[in-house]
Structure formats: structure tokens, C-alpha cells
Amino acid sequence: MSQDNLIKLECTVCKKVNYHSHKNKKTLKNRIELKKFCNSCKKHTSHKETK
């Protein structure tokens, strides 16, 4: 798997990078937003893709 397919997911509440994921950038042009568990917030929050 190449490095250019890796993305970082950042919590929208506390702004910490908690997750890394893969994305096909040819088919998905927009940024991903997922609901994930944040360890620093201790609850499920939305995580947005960062650079």
C-alpha cells in the first residue's frame, strides 16, 4: 500500500489526530468525515480528514 493513500482523521472537538486510514483518492474527491471514538474526549465524536 502506498503512502499517498494514507489519510489522518482529526477529532473536531479536541483537534487531536487519533486515527489513520486509507482512501482511494481517484474515486473519492471530497474529504471524509466519520464518527469515531476519541480517547481524549472519552466519547464518540466526528472525525474529519486532514492533510
C-alpha positions as CSV (number, residue, x, y, z in Angstrom):
1,M,0.0,0.0,0.0
2,S,1.4,3.4,-1.0
3,Q,1.9,6.3,1.4
4,D,-0.2,8.7,-0.8
5,N,-3.4,6.7,0.1
6,L,-3.0,7.2,3.8
7,I,-5.1,9.9,5.5
8,K,-5.2,11.3,9.0
9,L,-8.5,11.6,10.9
10,E,-8.7,14.5,13.4
11,C,-11.3,15.0,16.2
12,T,-13.5,18.0,15.6
13,V,-13.9,18.7,19.3
14,C,-10.3,18.4,20.7
15,K,-8.4,18.7,17.4
16,K,-6.2,15.6,18.1
17,V,-5.2,13.1,15.4
18,N,-6.5,9.8,16.6
19,Y,-6.8,7.6,13.5
20,H,-5.1,6.8,10.2
21,S,-7.0,5.2,7.3
22,H,-6.7,4.5,3.6
23,K,-8.6,6.3,0.8
24,N,-8.8,5.9,-2.9
25,K,-8.2,9.5,-4.0
26,K,-9.2,8.8,-7.6
27,T,-12.7,7.9,-6.7
28,L,-13.3,10.0,-3.5
29,K,-12.5,13.6,-4.2
30,N,-14.2,15.1,-1.1
31,R,-12.8,14.9,2.5
32,I,-14.1,12.0,4.7
33,E,-16.0,12.6,7.9
34,L,-16.6,9.6,10.2
35,K,-18.0,9.2,13.7
36,K,-15.2,7.5,15.8
37,F,-14.3,7.2,19.5
38,C,-11.9,9.8,20.8
39,N,-9.8,8.7,23.7
40,S,-9.1,12.3,24.9
41,C,-12.8,13.3,24.8
42,K,-14.0,9.9,26.1
43,K,-17.0,9.8,23.7
44,H,-17.9,9.3,20.1
45,T,-17.3,12.4,18.0
46,S,-17.0,13.2,14.3
47,H,-13.5,13.0,12.9
48,K,-12.6,14.8,9.7
49,E,-9.8,14.1,7.2
50,T,-6.8,16.3,7.5
51,K,-3.8,16.9,5.2
